[in-house]
Amino acid sequence: MSDVPALRHPVYYFPQGTHIFCVDNTLYKLHQDVLISHSLTFKEMFQHGASPYPEGKSDEHAIPLQDRRATFDLFLDHIYGHSRSVGSADAYSHAELQDLLKLVQKYCCAKTRRFAIDHIWEKRFTYHPAELLNLGLHFHIPKVFSRGFKGLLEIPLKEISKEHHHLIGEKVFVAFVYAKAMLDEHCKIVACEEPVILSHTSDCENPTACQEDWHTVWWNGMGWFLLDGRNPQPFSEAVKRFREMQFG
């Protein structure tokens, strides 16, 4: 316990609140009905009784919570309607959203969890795929995990740093390497085997020559984009560039 007297929070110490909590040496006087409507943990706490009276009824007997004030404030901002909207200029940082997910996981807050996930999804392009994969894995968010894994597959293996490897974890990293190897093999096959022309137009005078020209175009286009030793393109980007090619 700190020897410094706890101070009342400038916003979240409501005179009409029902229970007093202490977080990071800061006092919060909050409403039971608001807490239980957003948190199963607080609901169970109040139903079974957090502790014998008078804990939570005075500043001297505040209920201690082992959380960081900054993150607890983010949680309260949301449940009391003061949170930042998705896509706002004053966006949450990556660290804030991750800390908020940890807190709402601890307190079983479904609404705030969805709120944090919505913000992560809105900012998904600002994350490295390994970061998205890590968030999706540790907080059980399938669409974030899937987005991260797919994004990672488009990155050359040599560009995956030790930090990224650590974020992914050994088990997922092995799965990623196998998937990457299979996709790379498939790309080589696609680069070398052009799609078959099933039928030629009625004015095609030489189907055999037409097929040979198509093979040349495919090899010089998709083959080059996919197998370029210095700058190989992901499959989606290779298809996009091939569609933009001008054929003579």
Steps between C-alpha positions, in 0.01 A plus 500: 500500500623849421566741785365782282129563566277388217341783301149511362475468123403836344232343278409155632437573864123548497339629821198282424714192427441180697848346534849644540800335334871577516712461186861621487443707816200670338149480644197431281142517622295310245146377446418136562235485227742636238774255595281190504343590163844488338696243701419145608784517752356804675152346480620190685695714745191695601271195499722302735636797693850628432592497868345572841364847558629775501745435212412715200284739702764758596830638370681332788352161410512517120497170309851453355533403133833391354478699178672796339314828531543592132344172383224504761415852382465372143255237624299758693505738202320232303241389755417860595471616138816711474698280261647605168307394193636263236690689232537818705813713469577440868542127447613252764860379480586135442620470860178652639282256306708201604494605866124553476454149360699358791285686751164407345613139476569511876162657580296314233367810322346391169387845386836667566679206337298553180576872524877435519485248215311748280777755554772244423318397182463862393878545549597159359707653220725669759602167656772265382340162412694336785343746746150423372568128519623539858189696603268254328672202663526629857156662514315242289396731215468279188467774238804687635704176513397413143586849374842483663579150370401587143702821515802312628487257208562789261826594674826330392625264770832685525314815609347330806707634791572334835248737655233386255594136567456562874161666445377212286616225734676179403191291427341755268838583343547135395150498348582827322824358353320191368219711350757737349690209340180357351393837360846565357488163323152579367621840372781327306247268339271791411795695356600214270158369399275751330122443510383290207309679224184290486370648176624740236302768325352419162747731323808332657693363201769310692401369847840339550687827444243680715566255787876550462460878511284468811769287665762766422282781633425306819864411562623855439221638718388276787820296488710812539284658771488184712857375455701821474802422716548859616139607541248213498140616528225352718246309294230768525741774392633284214146449368431872528814589302432234240153641437653842445749371238460618143511222242608569145 
